[in-house]
Amino acid sequence: MHLTPKDEDRLLLFLAAELARKHRSAGLALSYAEARALIADEVVEAARAGATVAEAAAYGATVLTDDDVMAGVSTLLGSVQVEAFFEDGQKLVTVHEAIGPGAGAAEPGVTPGEILPCEGELELNSGRPGTTLTVENTGDRPIQVGSHFHFFEVNRALRFDRTAAFGMRLDIPSGTAVRFEPGEAQAVSITSYGGERTVIGQNDVTNAVTTGAAPTDLMDRMHAAGFLDSSRP
């Protein structure tokens, strides 16, 4: 048959749409994939029959209602896009709100896959030791520190009590950061690491377990490397 990849895609869409039509005629509610395939196939066929882009899109929005699909499909589907051939060439057709309201009762107001949290607030790092530091950016450009960076060995230009920050990180949600503007000082909360509290890499300063106080030789290396420390006399 010498089918091109586009021809194969069209046949795959047709087969999925035919399965949807079979299930629909048997009174079965359509799944997400079946609903998408049926609407897309009807749009392509409308274009083949001479409809304009606007007419094909409008027709696509009338193919299915909430009564025809499984619970949640309407919310998941949203809009449907498909490339169709018109008299003046191939064009992308977008069917907005592809599944219309049905005659039956509306489905419960639950979005598929949504998270329903319990009442109350979550407390981050509950029970872990922590403290508050005043941090000054002595540099000439902003410095951003991520949530799990070992605060003891952050940028040299930040001046604060380094000894108090040994084995500690910012007490903020994972994946977030704090930005320190040039010449400004701000108070930040830090908390201890969990687990084995082993710090490797980062600024290649610690590379050890961070339980207990910072060793004297480590502090000497920090100061020699130019890390500013407000606790240093």
C-alpha positions, 0 to 999 in steps of 0.5 A: 500500500506504500503508506506514509507515516501520516497515512499510518497515523490516520489509520490508527486514529480511525481504528481507535475511533471505530472502537469508541463507536462500537463501545458507544453503540453498546451503551458503554461510557468511553475512556479518555483515549476513546473520547479523544480519538472519536472527536479527532476522527470526526473532525478529520472526516468533517474536513474531508467532507468540505467543512471549514476550520471553524465548522470542523471545530464547532462540529467536534464540540458536539460529538460527545457529552458528559453522558457519553464518557467515564467520570473524570474524562471531561476534566482530563480531556479539555481541548482536542487538537488534530491536523486535518486536510482542507481544500486549501491544505493541512491545518491544525484544528482545536476543539475547545471544551471538547465534551459538552454538558450532558442531560444527566446529573453533573459528576462530583466536583473532584478532579482526577488525580488531585490531592486532597490534603487533611485539615491543618498545617504541615510543620517542616522539619518538626523536632529538628534543632535549628537557629536563626542567623543574620547573613550579610552579602558583602559581594557586588552581585546577588547570591542564591542559596538552595534549600539543601546546600550546606550553609556552613560552606556557602559563598565566601562573600556571605558573612555570618556565624559559620560555626553555628551553621555547621551541619545545617541547611536553610529551613525552607521547603525542598527545591526552593532558595533564598536570595541575598542581595548585594550589601544587604543583611537578612535573618534566615532560619536554618535547621540540621540535616537528617539521616547520616548528616554526611556532606560531600562535594558542594564547595569541597570544604567539609566532605565528612559527617557533620554531627557535633561542632565544626573541627578546629582544623576545618575552621582554619581551612575555611578562614584561609580560603577566604570564607567570611565568618562573623564569629571569628575575632 
